[in-house]
């Protein structure tokens, strides 16, 4: 099969790496890709991001299957356009993608279908939102309604921080429209977990759980990032937690997908909080998470292409997922200055024997040299039969990567 994979992050490098192992895959075009996908076997980067041009490319190159990595093309309706032209594509349609595209839409969906979540209010007007802050309990959570590159969520410790956040989102418009409408939400205390799942419209099949470490510094301190590392499976997701998740979140979400008539053949990612009152849903994503994907696909024993094709055939009920025993830890190496002003252009060296454990995100190939081009530069993945062994293995592998100013957390898999 000839595959078109859309995206340019570490997630897309991990997906292309996993797909390249399938005997059924002959060629993977990655649009636009990065320095990692450029050197991955069976892969070729193509410098196209425009949806109509991607559609033309898929027709011209006789692409058998298109897989959408990031959320933005899904929210813009790429799946609708490809299906209109009878092209096979993996991802939810535009209506279903609003579960990630609009925080207020997703919260209203949760409320409608009795999905357990935090209480919330939606605001379009700065003054009304500010008035609400006067009577609120702290801490509370403020979310930009639209896409904000993973930076549109702030946990405000007090009223002053909340007002500053409102000003940035609604008045200064730092997210270029995405924060003009906001959701103010009850703060949930507990342990966070990510459960990536695949959906065919009739069945949701959960993958292994994962735990993302979002803050930049050890001990979960400092500003949020796109993710500084992951442990999978999440040590806090017990059988009891999983049953609670399935009953009060997953099954009710599936009911909503069916009743709303969404065309959902793609990934649904549940960001959950394990609280004293049980499991509650923080948010939906409609694509694979980054850096969760790197850990989860490393542990998956199934041919990922087969699983995707089963979803497209509405046959997930007959799929049995198989996983390597033990744990996978992903440690993200970021550029100097991340998350505010990451430096670019630093040369990266990686020991040859460790390349199978490295997934490139923010780096490009210049000639034969990898150079940093973004904030989160790459992920290093290590596995082990125990959590301690996986930690030991991954931090040994980190030593095989070098670039000036590189920074990583030392407590991935340890921090709560």
MINU-994098 format. One record per residue (C-alpha): x, y, z; residue in three letters; residue number from 1. Coordinates in nm, 2 decimals, decimal comma. Layout:
<sites>
+--------+--------+--------+-----+-----+
:     c1 :     c2 :     c3 :  aa :   i :
+--------+--------+--------+-----+-----+
:      X :      Y :      Z : ALA : NUM :
...
+--------+--------+--------+-----+-----+
</sites>
This chain:
<sites>
+--------+--------+--------+-----+-----+
:     c1 :     c2 :     c3 :  aa :   i :
+--------+--------+--------+-----+-----+
:   0,00 :   0,00 :   0,00 : UNK :   1 :
:   0,10 :   0,36 :  -0,07 : UNK :   2 :
:   0,03 :   0,58 :   0,24 : UNK :   3 :
:   0,00 :   0,95 :   0,28 : UNK :   4 :
:   0,07 :   1,06 :   0,64 : UNK :   5 :
:  -0,01 :   1,42 :   0,72 : UNK :   6 :
:   0,19 :   1,60 :   0,99 : UNK :   7 :
:   0,54 :   1,71 :   1,10 : UNK :   8 :
:   0,59 :   1,61 :   1,47 : UNK :   9 :
:   0,73 :   1,34 :   1,68 : UNK :  10 :
:   0,39 :   1,17 :   1,66 : UNK :  11 :
:   0,42 :   1,14 :   1,28 : UNK :  12 :
:   0,77 :   1,01 :   1,30 : UNK :  13 :
:   0,65 :   0,74 :   1,54 : UNK :  14 :
:   0,35 :   0,65 :   1,32 : UNK :  15 :
:   0,57 :   0,63 :   1,01 : UNK :  16 :
:   0,82 :   0,42 :   1,20 : UNK :  17 :
:   0,54 :   0,18 :   1,31 : UNK :  18 :
:   0,38 :   0,17 :   0,96 : UNK :  19 :
:   0,71 :   0,10 :   0,79 : UNK :  20 :
:   0,73 :  -0,23 :   0,98 : UNK :  21 :
:   0,42 :  -0,36 :   0,80 : UNK :  22 :
:   0,48 :  -0,59 :   0,51 : UNK :  23 :
:   0,17 :  -0,44 :   0,34 : UNK :  24 :
:   0,33 :  -0,09 :   0,32 : UNK :  25 :
:   0,55 :  -0,01 :   0,02 : UNK :  26 :
:   0,57 :   0,37 :   0,05 : UNK :  27 :
:   0,49 :   0,64 :   0,30 : UNK :  28 :
:   0,47 :   1,00 :   0,19 : UNK :  29 :
:   0,49 :   1,24 :   0,49 : UNK :  30 :
:   0,35 :   1,58 :   0,44 : UNK :  31 :
:   0,55 :   1,78 :   0,53 : UNK :  32 :
:   0,74 :   1,56 :   0,77 : UNK :  33 :
:   1,06 :   1,64 :   0,95 : UNK :  34 :
:   1,43 :   1,53 :   0,98 : UNK :  35 :
:   1,33 :   1,20 :   1,13 : UNK :  36 :
:   1,07 :   1,10 :   0,87 : UNK :  37 :
:   1,31 :   1,20 :   0,60 : UNK :  38 :
:   1,55 :   0,92 :   0,69 : UNK :  39 :
:   1,29 :   0,66 :   0,80 : UNK :  40 :
:   1,28 :   0,36 :   0,58 : UNK :  41 :
:   1,00 :   0,35 :   0,31 : UNK :  42 :
:   0,94 :   0,73 :   0,38 : UNK :  43 :
:   0,96 :   1,04 :   0,16 : UNK :  44 :
:   0,88 :   1,39 :   0,28 : UNK :  45 :
:   0,67 :   1,61 :   0,05 : UNK :  46 :
:   0,64 :   1,98 :   0,12 : UNK :  47 :
:   0,26 :   2,01 :   0,10 : UNK :  48 :
:   0,03 :   2,14 :   0,37 : UNK :  49 :
:  -0,27 :   2,28 :   0,18 : UNK :  50 :
:  -0,57 :   2,05 :   0,19 : UNK :  51 :
:  -0,66 :   2,09 :  -0,18 : UNK :  52 :
:  -0,30 :   2,02 :  -0,28 : UNK :  53 :
:  -0,29 :   1,71 :  -0,06 : UNK :  54 :
:  -0,61 :   1,59 :  -0,23 : UNK :  55 :
:  -0,45 :   1,64 :  -0,57 : UNK :  56 :
:  -0,14 :   1,46 :  -0,46 : UNK :  57 :
:  -0,34 :   1,16 :  -0,33 : UNK :  58 :
:  -0,52 :   1,13 :  -0,66 : UNK :  59 :
:  -0,21 :   1,17 :  -0,88 : UNK :  60 :
:   0,01 :   0,93 :  -0,67 : UNK :  61 :
:  -0,27 :   0,67 :  -0,64 : UNK :  62 :
:  -0,25 :   0,68 :  -0,26 : UNK :  63 :
:  -0,43 :   0,39 :  -0,10 : UNK :  64 :
:  -0,48 :   0,54 :   0,24 : UNK :  65 :
:  -0,43 :   0,89 :   0,40 : UNK :  66 :
:  -0,37 :   0,91 :   0,78 : UNK :  67 :
:  -0,41 :   1,25 :   0,95 : UNK :  68 :
:  -0,17 :   1,32 :   1,23 : UNK :  69 :
:  -0,26 :   1,66 :   1,37 : UNK :  70 :
:  -0,60 :   1,81 :   1,47 : UNK :  71 :
:  -0,60 :   2,12 :   1,25 : UNK :  72 :
:  -0,67 :   1,95 :   0,91 : UNK :  73 :
:  -0,94 :   1,74 :   1,08 : UNK :  74 :
:  -1,11 :   2,05 :   1,21 : UNK :  75 :
:  -1,09 :   2,21 :   0,87 : UNK :  76 :
:  -1,27 :   1,92 :   0,72 : UNK :  77 :
:  -1,00 :   1,73 :   0,53 : UNK :  78 :
:  -1,19 :   1,40 :   0,59 : UNK :  79 :
:  -1,51 :   1,53 :   0,43 : UNK :  80 :
:  -1,32 :   1,65 :   0,12 : UNK :  81 :
:  -1,13 :   1,33 :   0,07 : UNK :  82 :
:  -1,44 :   1,11 :   0,12 : UNK :  83 :
:  -1,63 :   1,33 :  -0,13 : UNK :  84 :
:  -1,36 :   1,22 :  -0,38 : UNK :  85 :
:  -1,39 :   0,85 :  -0,27 : UNK :  86 :
:  -1,04 :   0,86 :  -0,12 : UNK :  87 :
:  -0,98 :   0,64 :   0,18 : UNK :  88 :
:  -0,88 :   0,85 :   0,48 : UNK :  89 :
:  -0,84 :   0,77 :   0,85 : UNK :  90 :
:  -0,98 :   1,04 :   1,09 : UNK :  91 :
:  -1,31 :   1,18 :   1,21 : UNK :  92 :
:  -1,52 :   1,41 :   0,99 : UNK :  93 :
:  -1,54 :   1,79 :   1,05 : UNK :  94 :
:  -1,85 :   1,76 :   1,28 : UNK :  95 :
:  -1,68 :   1,50 :   1,51 : UNK :  96 :
:  -1,35 :   1,69 :   1,51 : UNK :  97 :
:  -1,53 :   1,97 :   1,70 : UNK :  98 :
:  -1,49 :   1,75 :   2,01 : UNK :  99 :
:  -1,14 :   1,89 :   2,01 : UNK : 100 :
:  -1,19 :   2,20 :   1,80 : UNK : 101 :
:  -1,42 :   2,38 :   2,05 : UNK : 102 :
:  -1,39 :   2,34 :   2,43 : UNK : 103 :
:  -1,74 :   2,47 :   2,48 : UNK : 104 :
:  -1,88 :   2,23 :   2,22 : UNK : 105 :
:  -1,71 :   1,93 :   2,39 : UNK : 106 :
:  -1,82 :   2,03 :   2,74 : UNK : 107 :
:  -2,18 :   2,07 :   2,61 : UNK : 108 :
:  -2,15 :   1,72 :   2,45 : UNK : 109 :
:  -2,03 :   1,58 :   2,78 : UNK : 110 :
:  -2,32 :   1,74 :   2,96 : UNK : 111 :
:  -2,58 :   1,62 :   2,71 : UNK : 112 :
:  -2,46 :   1,25 :   2,73 : UNK : 113 :
:  -2,39 :   1,25 :   3,11 : UNK : 114 :
:  -2,01 :   1,20 :   3,07 : UNK : 115 :
:  -1,85 :   1,26 :   3,41 : UNK : 116 :
:  -1,66 :   1,59 :   3,40 : UNK : 117 :
:  -1,58 :   1,91 :   3,59 : UNK : 118 :
:  -1,86 :   2,18 :   3,62 : UNK : 119 :
:  -1,81 :   2,47 :   3,39 : UNK : 120 :
:  -1,93 :   2,80 :   3,24 : UNK : 121 :
:  -1,88 :   2,95 :   2,90 : UNK : 122 :
:  -1,81 :   3,32 :   2,84 : UNK : 123 :
:  -1,79 :   3,54 :   2,52 : UNK : 124 :
:  -1,77 :   3,87 :   2,71 : UNK : 125 :
:  -1,47 :   3,98 :   2,91 : UNK : 126 :
:  -1,66 :   4,18 :   3,17 : UNK : 127 :
:  -1,90 :   3,89 :   3,24 : UNK : 128 :
:  -1,62 :   3,65 :   3,28 : UNK : 129 :
:  -1,44 :   3,89 :   3,51 : UNK : 130 :
:  -1,76 :   3,92 :   3,73 : UNK : 131 :
:  -1,77 :   3,54 :   3,75 : UNK : 132 :
:  -1,42 :   3,53 :   3,88 : UNK : 133 :
:  -1,53 :   3,74 :   4,18 : UNK : 134 :
:  -1,76 :   3,46 :   4,31 : UNK : 135 :
:  -1,54 :   3,16 :   4,21 : UNK : 136 :
:  -1,34 :   2,92 :   4,42 : UNK : 137 :
:  -0,97 :   2,89 :   4,35 : UNK : 138 :
:  -0,77 :   2,73 :   4,19 : UNK : 139 :
:  -0,98 :   2,72 :   3,88 : UNK : 140 :
:  -0,91 :   2,63 :   3,51 : UNK : 141 :
:  -0,94 :   2,88 :   3,22 : UNK : 142 :
:  -0,95 :   2,73 :   2,87 : UNK : 143 :
:  -0,93 :   2,90 :   2,53 : UNK : 144 :
:  -1,23 :   2,76 :   2,33 : UNK : 145 :
:  -1,04 :   2,70 :   2,01 : UNK : 146 :
:  -0,70 :   2,55 :   1,92 : UNK : 147 :
:  -0,40 :   2,71 :   2,09 : UNK : 148 :
:  -0,12 :   2,46 :   2,02 : UNK : 149 :
:  -0,15 :   2,29 :   2,36 : UNK : 150 :
:  -0,10 :   2,63 :   2,54 : UNK : 151 :
:  -0,46 :   2,74 :   2,59 : UNK : 152 :
:  -0,52 :   2,60 :   2,94 : UNK : 153 :
:  -0,42 :   2,78 :   3,25 : UNK : 154 :
:  -0,47 :   2,67 :   3,61 : UNK : 155 :
:  -0,52 :   3,00 :   3,79 : UNK : 156 :
:  -0,41 :   2,98 :   4,16 : UNK : 157 :
:  -0,59 :   3,30 :   4,26 : UNK : 158 :
:  -0,82 :   3,58 :   4,12 : UNK : 159 :
:  -0,52 :   3,80 :   4,01 : UNK : 160 :
:  -0,38 :   3,52 :   3,79 : UNK : 161 :
:  -0,72 :   3,45 :   3,66 : UNK : 162 :
:  -0,78 :   3,81 :   3,56 : UNK : 163 :
:  -0,44 :   3,83 :   3,39 : UNK : 164 :
:  -0,52 :   3,51 :   3,20 : UNK : 165 :
:  -0,86 :   3,66 :   3,09 : UNK : 166 :
:  -0,68 :   3,97 :   2,96 : UNK : 167 :
:  -0,43 :   3,77 :   2,76 : UNK : 168 :
:  -0,69 :   3,54 :   2,61 : UNK : 169 :
:  -0,98 :   3,77 :   2,55 : UNK : 170 :
:  -0,84 :   4,13 :   2,52 : UNK : 171 :
:  -0,48 :   4,08 :   2,40 : UNK : 172 :
:  -0,60 :   3,79 :   2,18 : UNK : 173 :
:  -0,27 :   3,60 :   2,22 : UNK : 174 :
:  -0,42 :   3,30 :   2,04 : UNK : 175 :
:  -0,55 :   3,49 :   1,74 : UNK : 176 :
:  -0,92 :   3,43 :   1,79 : UNK : 177 :
:  -0,90 :   3,10 :   1,98 : UNK : 178 :
:  -0,93 :   3,26 :   2,32 : UNK : 179 :
:  -1,20 :   3,52 :   2,24 : UNK : 180 :
:  -1,45 :   3,26 :   2,38 : UNK : 181 :
:  -1,35 :   3,08 :   2,70 : UNK : 182 :
:  -1,45 :   2,80 :   2,93 : UNK : 183 :
:  -1,40 :   2,85 :   3,31 : UNK : 184 :
:  -1,40 :   2,52 :   3,48 : UNK : 185 :
:  -1,38 :   2,36 :   3,82 : UNK : 186 :
:  -1,03 :   2,25 :   3,92 : UNK : 187 :
:  -1,01 :   1,88 :   3,96 : UNK : 188 :
:  -0,75 :   1,74 :   4,20 : UNK : 189 :
:  -0,60 :   1,40 :   4,14 : UNK : 190 :
:  -0,38 :   1,21 :   3,90 : UNK : 191 :
:  -0,40 :   1,28 :   3,52 : UNK : 192 :
:  -0,41 :   1,00 :   3,27 : UNK : 193 :
:  -0,42 :   0,97 :   2,89 : UNK : 194 :
:  -0,62 :   0,70 :   2,72 : UNK : 195 :
:  -0,57 :   0,69 :   2,35 : UNK : 196 :
:  -0,84 :   0,48 :   2,17 : UNK : 197 :
:  -0,95 :   0,39 :   1,82 : UNK : 198 :
:  -1,31 :   0,43 :   1,70 : UNK : 199 :
:  -1,50 :   0,29 :   1,41 : UNK : 200 :
:  -1,83 :   0,46 :   1,49 : UNK : 201 :
:  -1,97 :   0,15 :   1,65 : UNK : 202 :
:  -1,69 :   0,04 :   1,88 : UNK : 203 :
:  -1,43 :   0,23 :   2,08 : UNK : 204 :
:  -1,12 :   0,02 :   2,15 : UNK : 205 :
:  -0,88 :   0,17 :   2,41 : UNK : 206 :
:  -0,51 :   0,14 :   2,38 : UNK : 207 :
:  -0,28 :   0,13 :   2,68 : UNK : 208 :
:  -0,31 :   0,41 :   2,93 : UNK : 209 :
:  -0,03 :   0,67 :   2,95 : UNK : 210 :
:   0,09 :   0,94 :   3,18 : UNK : 211 :
:   0,21 :   1,27 :   3,03 : UNK : 212 :
:   0,44 :   1,51 :   3,23 : UNK : 213 :
:   0,34 :   1,85 :   3,10 : UNK : 214 :
:   0,53 :   2,10 :   3,32 : UNK : 215 :
:   0,88 :   2,20 :   3,20 : UNK : 216 :
:   1,06 :   2,13 :   3,53 : UNK : 217 :
:   1,10 :   1,84 :   3,76 : UNK : 218 :
:   0,84 :   1,78 :   4,04 : UNK : 219 :
:   0,57 :   1,92 :   3,80 : UNK : 220 :
:   0,69 :   2,28 :   3,83 : UNK : 221 :
:   0,70 :   2,57 :   3,59 : UNK : 222 :
:   0,48 :   2,64 :   3,29 : UNK : 223 :
:   0,29 :   2,38 :   3,09 : UNK : 224 :
:   0,44 :   2,25 :   2,77 : UNK : 225 :
:   0,32 :   2,02 :   2,49 : UNK : 226 :
:   0,46 :   1,74 :   2,71 : UNK : 227 :
:   0,80 :   1,66 :   2,85 : UNK : 228 :
:   0,77 :   1,28 :   2,87 : UNK : 229 :
:   0,54 :   0,98 :   2,91 : UNK : 230 :
:   0,52 :   0,66 :   3,09 : UNK : 231 :
:   0,29 :   0,38 :   2,95 : UNK : 232 :
:   0,10 :   0,21 :   3,09 : UNK : 233 :
:   0,01 :   0,47 :   3,35 : UNK : 234 :
:   0,09 :   0,31 :   3,69 : UNK : 235 :
:  -0,22 :   0,48 :   3,84 : UNK : 236 :
:  -0,47 :   0,33 :   3,60 : UNK : 237 :
:  -0,58 :   0,02 :   3,78 : UNK : 238 :
:  -0,85 :  -0,22 :   3,66 : UNK : 239 :
:  -1,10 :  -0,04 :   3,88 : UNK : 240 :
:  -1,01 :   0,30 :   3,73 : UNK : 241 :
:  -1,04 :   0,14 :   3,38 : UNK : 242 :
:  -1,38 :   0,01 :   3,45 : UNK : 243 :
:  -1,49 :   0,35 :   3,59 : UNK : 244 :
:  -1,36 :   0,51 :   3,27 : UNK : 245 :
:  -1,54 :   0,27 :   3,04 : UNK : 246 :
:  -1,87 :   0,29 :   3,22 : UNK : 247 :
:  -1,89 :   0,67 :   3,29 : UNK : 248 :
:  -1,68 :   0,82 :   3,00 : UNK : 249 :
:  -1,61 :   0,59 :   2,71 : UNK : 250 :
:  -1,94 :   0,41 :   2,67 : UNK : 251 :
:  -2,14 :   0,74 :   2,71 : UNK : 252 :
:  -1,91 :   0,91 :   2,46 : UNK : 253 :
:  -1,98 :   0,63 :   2,21 : UNK : 254 :
:  -2,35 :   0,67 :   2,27 : UNK : 255 :
:  -2,31 :   1,04 :   2,19 : UNK : 256 :
:  -2,11 :   0,97 :   1,87 : UNK : 257 :
:  -2,38 :   0,74 :   1,75 : UNK : 258 :
:  -2,68 :   0,97 :   1,84 : UNK : 259 :
:  -2,51 :   1,28 :   1,69 : UNK : 260 :
:  -2,45 :   1,08 :   1,37 : UNK : 261 :
:  -2,08 :   1,16 :   1,36 : UNK : 262 :
:  -1,87 :   0,99 :   1,10 : UNK : 263 :
:  -1,59 :   0,89 :   1,34 : UNK : 264 :
:  -1,34 :   0,64 :   1,20 : UNK : 265 :
:  -1,02 :   0,76 :   1,37 : UNK : 266 :
:  -0,85 :   0,82 :   1,70 : UNK : 267 :
:  -1,03 :   0,95 :   2,01 : UNK : 268 :
:  -0,80 :   1,05 :   2,30 : UNK : 269 :
:  -0,95 :   1,08 :   2,65 : UNK : 270 :
:  -0,76 :   1,31 :   2,89 : UNK : 271 :
:  -0,89 :   1,20 :   3,23 : UNK : 272 :
:  -0,84 :   1,29 :   3,60 : UNK : 273 :
:  -0,85 :   1,02 :   3,86 : UNK : 274 :
:  -1,01 :   1,19 :   4,16 : UNK : 275 :
:  -1,14 :   1,09 :   4,50 : UNK : 276 :
:  -1,49 :   1,10 :   4,34 : UNK : 277 :
:  -1,39 :   0,87 :   4,06 : UNK : 278 :
:  -1,27 :   0,92 :   3,70 : UNK : 279 :
:  -1,37 :   1,25 :   3,53 : UNK : 280 :
:  -1,30 :   1,36 :   3,17 : UNK : 281 :
:  -1,08 :   1,67 :   3,12 : UNK : 282 :
:  -1,09 :   1,68 :   2,74 : UNK : 283 :
:  -1,12 :   1,50 :   2,41 : UNK : 284 :
:  -0,86 :   1,50 :   2,14 : UNK : 285 :
:  -0,94 :   1,35 :   1,80 : UNK : 286 :
:  -0,59 :   1,24 :   1,71 : UNK : 287 :
:  -0,30 :   1,07 :   1,87 : UNK : 288 :
:  -0,12 :   1,25 :   2,15 : UNK : 289 :
:   0,24 :   1,37 :   2,13 : UNK : 290 :
:   0,44 :   1,24 :   2,32 : UNK : 291 :
:   0,21 :   0,96 :   2,42 : UNK : 292 :
:   0,21 :   0,80 :   2,07 : UNK : 293 :
:   0,59 :   0,73 :   2,09 : UNK : 294 :
:   0,55 :   0,52 :   2,40 : UNK : 295 :
:   0,23 :   0,34 :   2,30 : UNK : 296 :
:   0,33 :   0,24 :   1,95 : UNK : 297 :
:   0,66 :   0,12 :   2,08 : UNK : 298 :
:   0,47 :  -0,13 :   2,30 : UNK : 299 :
:   0,20 :  -0,23 :   2,04 : UNK : 300 :
:   0,26 :  -0,57 :   1,90 : UNK : 301 :
:  -0,02 :  -0,55 :   1,64 : UNK : 302 :
:   0,04 :  -0,43 :   1,28 : UNK : 303 :
:  -0,09 :  -0,08 :   1,32 : UNK : 304 :
:  -0,20 :  -0,06 :   0,96 : UNK : 305 :
:  -0,43 :  -0,37 :   1,02 : UNK : 306 :
:  -0,59 :  -0,20 :   1,32 : UNK : 307 :
:  -0,65 :   0,12 :   1,11 : UNK : 308 :
:  -0,80 :  -0,08 :   0,83 : UNK : 309 :
:  -1,03 :  -0,27 :   1,07 : UNK : 310 :
:  -1,16 :   0,07 :   1,20 : UNK : 311 :
:  -1,23 :   0,19 :   0,84 : UNK : 312 :
:  -1,42 :  -0,14 :   0,78 : UNK : 313 :
:  -1,62 :  -0,09 :   1,10 : UNK : 314 :
:  -1,48 :  -0,41 :   1,24 : UNK : 315 :
:  -1,30 :  -0,31 :   1,56 : UNK : 316 :
:  -1,52 :  -0,55 :   1,76 : UNK : 317 :
:  -1,31 :  -0,83 :   1,62 : UNK : 318 :
:  -0,97 :  -0,68 :   1,69 : UNK : 319 :
:  -0,76 :  -0,80 :   1,99 : UNK : 320 :
:  -0,48 :  -0,57 :   2,07 : UNK : 321 :
:  -0,16 :  -0,72 :   2,20 : UNK : 322 :
:   0,11 :  -0,53 :   2,40 : UNK : 323 :
:   0,47 :  -0,60 :   2,50 : UNK : 324 :
:   0,50 :  -0,67 :   2,87 : UNK : 325 :
:   0,64 :  -0,40 :   3,09 : UNK : 326 :
:   0,67 :  -0,03 :   3,05 : UNK : 327 :
:   0,78 :   0,23 :   2,79 : UNK : 328 :
:   0,92 :   0,56 :   2,90 : UNK : 329 :
:   0,95 :   0,86 :   2,67 : UNK : 330 :
:   1,18 :   1,14 :   2,76 : UNK : 331 :
:   1,15 :   1,46 :   2,56 : UNK : 332 :
:   1,47 :   1,67 :   2,49 : UNK : 333 :
:   1,38 :   2,03 :   2,43 : UNK : 334 :
:   1,58 :   2,32 :   2,28 : UNK : 335 :
:   1,74 :   2,60 :   2,49 : UNK : 336 :
:   1,48 :   2,86 :   2,58 : UNK : 337 :
:   1,17 :   2,63 :   2,55 : UNK : 338 :
:   0,88 :   2,68 :   2,60 : UNK : 339 :
:   0,91 :   3,06 :   2,56 : UNK : 340 :
:   1,17 :   3,12 :   2,29 : UNK : 341 :
:   1,34 :   2,80 :   2,17 : UNK : 342 :
:   1,67 :   2,84 :   2,00 : UNK : 343 :
:   1,70 :   2,68 :   1,65 : UNK : 344 :
:   1,98 :   2,56 :   1,43 : UNK : 345 :
:   2,19 :   2,35 :   1,68 : UNK : 346 :
:   2,35 :   2,04 :   1,54 : UNK : 347 :
:   2,23 :   1,71 :   1,68 : UNK : 348 :
:   2,44 :   1,40 :   1,72 : UNK : 349 :
:   2,28 :   1,05 :   1,79 : UNK : 350 :
:   2,47 :   0,73 :   1,84 : UNK : 351 :
:   2,39 :   0,49 :   1,55 : UNK : 352 :
:   2,29 :   0,20 :   1,78 : UNK : 353 :
:   2,03 :   0,42 :   1,95 : UNK : 354 :
:   1,85 :   0,55 :   1,65 : UNK : 355 :
:   1,57 :   0,30 :   1,67 : UNK : 356 :
:   1,48 :   0,45 :   2,01 : UNK : 357 :
:   1,47 :   0,82 :   1,89 : UNK : 358 :
:   1,17 :   1,00 :   1,74 : UNK : 359 :
:   1,24 :   1,34 :   1,59 : UNK : 360 :
:   0,99 :   1,62 :   1,64 : UNK : 361 :
:   1,15 :   1,97 :   1,60 : UNK : 362 :
:   1,45 :   1,90 :   1,38 : UNK : 363 :
:   1,53 :   1,92 :   1,01 : UNK : 364 :
:   1,79 :   1,75 :   0,79 : UNK : 365 :
:   2,03 :   1,99 :   0,63 : UNK : 366 :
:   2,25 :   1,78 :   0,40 : UNK : 367 :
:   2,33 :   1,49 :   0,62 : UNK : 368 :
:   2,31 :   1,69 :   0,95 : UNK : 369 :
:   2,02 :   1,70 :   1,18 : UNK : 370 :
:   1,96 :   2,05 :   1,32 : UNK : 371 :
:   1,70 :   2,18 :   1,58 : UNK : 372 :
:   1,40 :   2,36 :   1,44 : UNK : 373 :
:   1,15 :   2,37 :   1,72 : UNK : 374 :
:   1,09 :   2,36 :   2,09 : UNK : 375 :
:   1,05 :   1,99 :   2,16 : UNK : 376 :
:   1,33 :   1,85 :   1,95 : UNK : 377 :
:   1,30 :   1,48 :   2,00 : UNK : 378 :
:   1,19 :   1,19 :   2,21 : UNK : 379 :
:   1,40 :   0,91 :   2,35 : UNK : 380 :
:   1,20 :   0,58 :   2,42 : UNK : 381 :
:   1,32 :   0,31 :   2,65 : UNK : 382 :
:   1,14 :  -0,01 :   2,76 : UNK : 383 :
:   1,18 :  -0,25 :   3,05 : UNK : 384 :
:   0,99 :  -0,53 :   3,23 : UNK : 385 :
:   0,95 :  -0,30 :   3,53 : UNK : 386 :
:   0,91 :   0,07 :   3,56 : UNK : 387 :
:   1,25 :   0,10 :   3,73 : UNK : 388 :
:   1,42 :  -0,09 :   3,45 : UNK : 389 :
:   1,25 :   0,12 :   3,18 : UNK : 390 :
:   1,36 :   0,44 :   3,36 : UNK : 391 :
:   1,72 :   0,31 :   3,38 : UNK : 392 :
:   1,72 :   0,21 :   3,01 : UNK : 393 :
:   1,57 :   0,54 :   2,88 : UNK : 394 :
:   1,81 :   0,76 :   3,08 : UNK : 395 :
:   2,10 :   0,56 :   2,96 : UNK : 396 :
:   1,98 :   0,61 :   2,60 : UNK : 397 :
:   1,94 :   0,99 :   2,66 : UNK : 398 :
:   2,32 :   1,00 :   2,70 : UNK : 399 :
:   2,35 :   0,89 :   2,33 : UNK : 400 :
:   2,20 :   1,21 :   2,21 : UNK : 401 :
:   2,37 :   1,55 :   2,21 : UNK : 402 :
:   2,30 :   1,90 :   2,10 : UNK : 403 :
:   2,39 :   2,24 :   2,26 : UNK : 404 :
:   2,14 :   2,36 :   2,52 : UNK : 405 :
:   1,94 :   2,04 :   2,53 : UNK : 406 :
:   1,72 :   2,01 :   2,83 : UNK : 407 :
:   1,51 :   1,72 :   2,97 : UNK : 408 :
:   1,33 :   1,63 :   3,29 : UNK : 409 :
:   1,50 :   1,38 :   3,52 : UNK : 410 :
:   1,19 :   1,25 :   3,68 : UNK : 411 :
:   0,98 :   1,10 :   3,40 : UNK : 412 :
:   0,80 :   0,79 :   3,54 : UNK : 413 :
:   0,86 :   0,91 :   3,90 : UNK : 414 :
:   0,66 :   1,23 :   3,93 : UNK : 415 :
:   0,29 :   1,21 :   4,01 : UNK : 416 :
+--------+--------+--------+-----+-----+
</sites>
